């Protein structure tokens, strides 16, 4: 909680006003018993009716003033706590946006959602309670003790006995509940994970008729959370009866010993009434603190989970030594790295006249391993993808194709070697600048809630209607967009569930095309298309992206055979690089892939 409290600094003025208002409210509450004592001892005892009316009216004014201060303090405390919650959510979201894929895997998506919602709500509620009760309670307790001692010092011995007993009881209950609250938050994570998996995988669950199993799994997680919550609340339920028992015994003791002192003429009835109210204020102040303590264990556990997210440093960061305004880019790579280029001295196609490289992608002896993996996902990868050329990447399942293209986008960092874009190592380039150069179509097409046009404009926010339509035409998406009721204004539901897999892929491709980037990466982005649409799309793409570098990850030989160069991967290793014809004669792995998909006549 202390680490998160820095977010409250910008609300110092509002917090100060809360403290002032609560101080005034406390003074009003402490002054009322004294007025009541005067009414009883002076007004009622002596039959002084005008005095009763005067002091009574004064009590009404003090009560109204205290109530007004209470309302304003509650309003300000609520504003501060909600602003704190909003700021904390924004801080977490901004921090999580910088995470690499490894951090998401480590913390878990379901847990991150819980921490960004439920955990922050727990902390926000605690801040609200602390601003109101944790400030008021000490004021009321200290003020009550002073006033009680002033009223009757000997009777105040009861306070010396009661307060430690009540405090020890609260401490004993709270110490048992803190650990259980931490466990309960982790149980909420588990429940969210099971629920999320059920909602996102509903088609698979129903197709395999596993509904009963999933109900059993959800019921188990739900029951586990319920049992933990019941245990916590059983412990916390002891708090209120314990406090009421102690308070009632304190009241009996005050009335008993106070009656004795009145009988001895050492105390007046009004003073006894005032003393009783002061003691009640002291004990109820402790109860207010206990209510905060009731929330504190759970909020403390939530704060620790939030801090864990904020303290998780992204593995992939922008280089601190890189100058954003780079005056001169690196020139073309060395002839040795060109992998057989005919004329190293001439500019590449797509390069500018001054020698600046635009859109060129190069891998130099790249190896990459996932955290905890026994063997590298890819190793020994070296190739050059030039502007105006199509570089295809093919290989069996698990060969490392997607891992390879993820290194270009810097979703992961290489374990050894280097990946260069425009002649610059991607680790030395701001991530925003790097990704602005790339139009990426992922293996699993992702669409967002919104219109068709909004999904395409996700690639270029300021794209005109003409650019959006042109991208859709090239991506072969117009044939189904035209059939939609509102064409580009038609709504795409969450996750794109109201369009087919092939339609999602074509919209994802249109989203990359509208950007007109230097580098296109298609990660198995044609798998859901029929052969006719695949062929039409590749023909349209070849005309559209003549000056860009294109990398295509594919399973189909028909998709890659026309590429300018084909990179063949096998178990993470580079086993071939060349054209379709060259690889047929030089690469056994490629021949096997071709033979498994094409007849001898087609190969010939």
N, C-alpha and C positions, 0 to 999 in steps of 0.2 A: 504493500500500500504506500509506503514511503516513497518508493521509486516513481509510482504513478502520480503522486501528489504534485509533481512539478508541473503537470498540466493545469493545475489550479492557479498558477501564478498570475495568469492574465485576468483572473477574476478577483483579484485582491480587493478592489473597491467594493464589489458586491458582497464579498465575504465580510469585509469590515462593516458594511451596513447591517448585515445579519447579526453580527456580534453586538452592535449598538442596540438594535431593536430587541434582541433577547435580553440584554442587560436591563433595559427599561422594563420589559415584561417581568423579569425576575424581581426587580424592585417593587413593582406593583403587587405581585403575588406575596412578597414578604411584608408589605405594608398593611395588607388587608386584615390579617389576624390581630394586629395591634389596634386597628380601628374597631374591630369587633369586640376586643377586650374593653375598650373605652365605653362602647355602647352599653355593655353589660354592667360594668363596675360603676359608671357615672350616670348613664341614662336610665337603665332599667332599675338598678338598685335604689336610686334616689328619685325615681319617677319623673325625670327631666325629659318630657316629651319633645320640646323644641330641640334639645341637644340630640336626641335620637334621630329626628328628621334631618338635622344639619349634617351629622356625621354619616347617616345613612345615604344622603344624597352624594356626599363626598366619596363614599364607598362605591356608589354606582359609577361616578366619573372615573375613579381609579380603575374599576373593572373594565369599563369601556375602553379606556386608554390601553390597558394591558392586553385586551382582546385585539385591538387594532394593531398593536405592535406584534402580536402573535401571528396575525394573518399576513402582515407585510413580511415578517421574517420567514414564514413558510413559503410565501411566494418567491422571495429572493433565493431561498435555499433550493427550491425546486428548479428555478432558472439556472442556477450555478451547476447543480447536479446533472441536469439534462444536457447543458452545454459541455460539461466534462465528459459525459457519455458519448456525445456526438464527436468531440475531438478525439477521444480514445479510439472510437471505431474508425475514424478517418486515418489515424496514425497507424493502426494495425493494418488496415487495408493497403495503405501506401507502402508499408514495410513488406507485407506479404507479396505485393506485386513485384518486388525486386527479388523474390526467391527464385533459385534455380529449381529444376525438377527434383533434385535430390532432397531439398528442404521440404517440398510438398510431400514426398514419400515418407520422410522421417516423422513429420508431425501428423500427417493424415488429414485428408480433406474434411472428413466428418468432425474431427477434433477442432480444426481451424474455424469451421462454421460455429460450433458450440462456443468457442472462445470469443468469437466476434459478436455473439448475440447474448446467450445466456450468462456467460461469465462477466461480460461488461455490464449487463443489467444488474447483477448481484453487487458489483462494485459501485455502480451508480446509486443504487438504493442505500448502500452504506454511507456514501458521501452525503446524501440528503439527510439521513438520520443523524450523522455526526454533526453536521452544521447546526441542526436544531437541538438535539438532545444532549450531545456530548459537550455542548457549550452551556446549555441551560442547567443541566444536572449539577455540575460543580458549583455554579453560581448559587443555585437553590440550596444545595447541601451546605456549603460554607455559610451562606447568609442565614439559613435556618438554624445552624448550630450557634452562630453568634447571637441571634435573636432569642433562641431557647435559653442559652446561658444567661443572657441579660434578664430574661423573664424570671427564671428561677434556677440558680446555679446548682443547688443540691439535687433537684429533680432531674437535672441533666446527666446524672450518673447513669440513668437508664439508657441514654444514647450511647454512652461509652461501652455498654454491654451489648446492645442490640446490633449496632452497625458492624462490628467485626464478625459476629455470628452470621449475619446476612451475607457479608462479603465472602466469607469462607464457603458458604453454601453455594453461592453463584460460581465461585472459582472451581469447586469440585465438579459441578455439572458441566461447565464449559470445557474443562480439560479433557473430559471423556468424549466430547462431541467433535472436537476439531479434526481429529484423524478421520472420523466417519464422514465429515463434510467433504474432505478431499476425495475419499473413495466414491462418494455420491456423484461428484462432477465427472469422474472417469466413467462411471456407469452411464451417465447421460451421453458421453461420447460414444459408448458402445451402442446404445439404443439408436442414436442418430445414424451411426454407420449402417446398422442393420436396416433401418427404415429407408435410408438413401439407396442402398443396394436393391431393396425390394421395389422401390419406385422406378429406378432407372432400368432395372432388369426384368420388368413385369412381363415382357414378351417372351423372354427365355423361360421364366418361371412357369408361365402358363403352357408354353409349348411342350415342356417336359413334365407337365402335371406335377409340379413340386409345390403347389400352393399350401398343402397341409404341412409340409416340412418347413416352409418359410414362416407359416403361422406359429409353428412350434418354436422356431428360432427367435421370432419376435417376442413371443410370450415369455421365453426364457430370459431375454434381455430386459423386458418390461418388469417381470417378476423380481429379477435381481435388483433393479433400481428401486422398486417398491419396497422390498425387504430392507434395503439399506436406509431408505427414507423413513420407514416405520421405526427402525432402531434409533435413528437420530431423534425423531420426534418424541419417542418414548422417553428418552433421556431428557430432552428439553422440556417435556411436559411436567417434569418434576419441579421445574423452576418456579412456576406460578404458585402452586400450592405451598411450596416451601416459603416463598416470600410472604404470602398471605398469612400463613401460620405465625411467622415471626412478627409480622406487623400487628396481628390481633393480640398476641401475647404482650407486645410493647404497649398497645392501647390499654389492656387490662392493668398492666403494671403502673402506667401513668395515672389512670383513674383511681387505682387503689392507693398509691402513695400520695397522689394529689389530694384525694379526699381526706387523708390523714392530716396533711398540711393545712387544708382549709379548716378542718376541725380544730387544729391548734392555733388558728388565726395567723398562720405564717404565710398564707397565700389567699388571694381572692379568686372567686369563681371565674371572672373574666380572664385572669391570668392563666388559670388552668385550661380554659378553652383555647386561648392563644397558644399556650405551650403545646397542647395536643395537636393543633394545626401545624405548628412548626416541625414537630416530630414527624407528622405525616408527610410534610413536604420533604424532609430529609430522606425518609424511607422511600418515598415515591421517586425521588431523584436517583436513588440507588436502583430502583426498578427500571427507570428510564435507561440508565447505563446498562442494566442487564438486557434490555431489549436490543440495544446496540450490540452487546456481546452475543446475543442470540443470532444476529446476522453476521457478526464479525468472523466466526470460524469459516463459514461458507464463502464469504467475500474474500477472506484472506487466501483461501485455497484458489479461488478464481483469479485473484490478483497474481498469485504465483504462476498460474498457467498463462496469464496474459504476458507477464514479464518474460516467461520462457520464449514466447513468440518474438517479443521485441528484442530479446537478447540473442536470438538466433541470427548470426551474421550470414548473409548470402555468400556462397562460395565464389560466385561469379560477380565481379565488380568491375567498373570502369577503371582503367589504369590511371593512377593519380598523376603520372608524368606526361600523359598525352595532352597536347595542346589542341583545344577544340577548333580553333581557327588555324588549320594546317595550311601553311603557305605553299608548300611544295610536296606533292606525293612522291612516293618511291617510284623509281623508273621500272622498266620491264625487268623481270627476273633474269638471272644468269642463263647463258646458253645451255649449261648442263641441266638446268631445271626445266628446260622447255620440252624435254622428252621427244627429241627428234624434229624440232621445228626447222623448216627449210631455210629461213632467212632471219636470223636473230636480230639483225640490224634494223629491219623495217618495223613500222608501227603495226600493232595488231588491228584487225578489223574492229571498229567501235572505239578505238583509241583516238584521242584528240591530237591535233597537229603538234602540240607542244610536248608530246611524249607522255601525257597523263593517261594512266590506264583507267578505263571505265568498264566495270562489270566483270573483270577477269577473276576467276577463282582458281586457286592453286593449293594442292595438298603436297606437303614435303615430308615424306617418311613419317606419316601420322600414325600414332597408336593411341587407343583409348580404352580404358577399363572402367566399368561401373564399380561403385563402392562395394567392397566385400566380395567381388567376383574373383574366382580362382584364375581365370584366364582373360586376356583382353577381348573386348567385343570386336575391335578391329585392330590391325597392326600392319605396318609396312605399306601404307597407302600413299602413292605419289602419282599425281596426274595434274594436267593443266586444262581447264575449261575456259575457252576463249569466247569473246563476244561474237555473235553471229553464228555460233555453232550450237548444236544440240549434243549434249553428253548424256548418255543413258547409263544407268546403273542397274545391273541385273544379278541375280543370285538366288539361291534357295532360301527357304524360311530360316530365319536366324542367322543369315550370312552377315548382317551388320549394315544393311542398306540404309535404314532409317537412322541408325546411330551415326552414320557418316554424314548425312545431310543436316542432322541436328547440330553437328559441330560447326557448320557454316553459320548457322543462326546463333551460335554460341549458347544453345540451351545447355550444353556441357562444354567443358574445356578439355583440350587434348591432354593425354598423359605424357606424350613426347611428340616431337616434331612440331609442325606449325601449319595453320590454315591461313591463307592470305586471300583477301578480297581487295581488288584494285592495288595489288602489290603491298598491302599493309596487313600485318598480322592482326587477326580479329581481336586478340587480347589487348592490342594497343589502340583499339578503336572504340569510341563511345558506343554503347549498345544501341542507343536510339539512332545514331547515324548509320550503324551497320544494318539495322533492320529496315531503315528507310530505303535502302538500296535493293531490298529483296521482296519479291512477291511470292509468298509461300502458300501452297495448297497442301494441307496435312493429309495423312493417310486416312484418318477418320474425319469426314466432313462435319464441321461444327457450324451451326447457324444460331442466330440470336433472335429473341423475341422482337418483332418489329415487322416492317413491310419488306417486300422483295428489294425495293430500291435502297432502303436503309441497310440491308445486309450487304448489298453490292458496294454501297458507299463506305462500308466499314474499311475498305482498302484505301479509299481516298475521300476524305470528308467533304471536300469542296467540289467533287465531281459534278459536272453538268448533267442534265437529263440525256443529252446526246451521247455523252461519254458512257453513261450507265447503260443505255440501250445498245451502244456499239459493243461494249464488253459482253453483254448478254448474247448478242448475235454471234460473236466469235466463239463464245463458250457453248454454243448450241442450246442455249436456255430459252430462247425466244419461242420455240415451238410449244413449250408448256406454259410459259408466262402469258402468251397470247390467249390461251384458253382459260386463264384465271379470271374471275369476275371483275376484278379491279386492276388487272395487269400488274404494273409495278407497285401499285398501292395495296395490293393484296397482302393480307397478314400472314406472317410465318409464326407458328406457335413455338412455345419453348422447346428447344432442341430440334426444331424442324420436323416435328412428328407428323405434320400434315402434308409433307412432300416425300417422294420416294428417295431411295438411296442414290440413284443416278441423278435425280434432280438436285439433291443436296450437293453432289459433287460438282455439277455444272455451275451452280450458284457460287460455290467456293472458288472455282476457276475464274468466274467472272469477277469476283472480288479481288483476285490477284491481278487480273488483266487491266482493270480500271486504274490501277496504280501506276502502270507503265514503268516498272522498275528496271534497274540495270541487270538484275539476276532473277530468273524464275526458277523455283524449285517445286516440282510436282512429285510428291511422295506417294507413289502408287495411287494416283488420283483419277485413273481411268478404269479402275477395277469393276465398278458397278455399271459401266456403260456397255451397251451392245457393240458388236464389231463395226456396224455401219456408222453409229454415232461416234465411236472412237476414231474411225478413219476420217470422217468429216471434221471432227474437232482438231485432229493433228494437222490436217491440210490447212485449216483456217489459222491455226497457231503459227505455222511456218511462215505465212505471209505477214502475220501481225508482229512477230518478235524477231525480225531480221537483224536488229542491232543489239540484241540482248543476249546474255549468256543463259542457256537453258539446261537445267539438270532434271532428268526424268528418272525416277525410280519406278520400275515396273516388273511385273511377273510375266507378262505376255511378250513373246518374241516378236509378234507382229507390231507391237507398240514401239520396240526399240530398234528394229532391224534397219530402219532408214536413218538412224542417228549418225552424226558425223564421227562420233567415237563411242565405243561401248566399254564400260568398266565392268569386269566380271569379278564377283566376290564369292569366296567359298570359305565358310567357317571363319569369317572376319579377315581373311587374307586376300590380297589382290593377286588373281591368277591369270588375268588377261586384260589387255587394253588395245583396242583397235576398231576397225570397221567390222561389219557383219561378215564380209567375205574373208577378211584377214583372220578373224577369230575362228571361223569354221575350219581353217587349215592349221591353226596354231594352238587352239585352246580346247582341251578335252572336256572341261566342265561346261563350256559354252555349247559344244557339240551335243553333249548329253541333254542340256536344256532344250535345244532346238529339236532334237530327235523326239523328245517327249511331247512336243506340242505340234510338230509339223510332219507331214508325210514326206517321203523321199522326193516326190515330184515337186512339192512346194520348196523343199530345200534346194533342189537343182535349179 
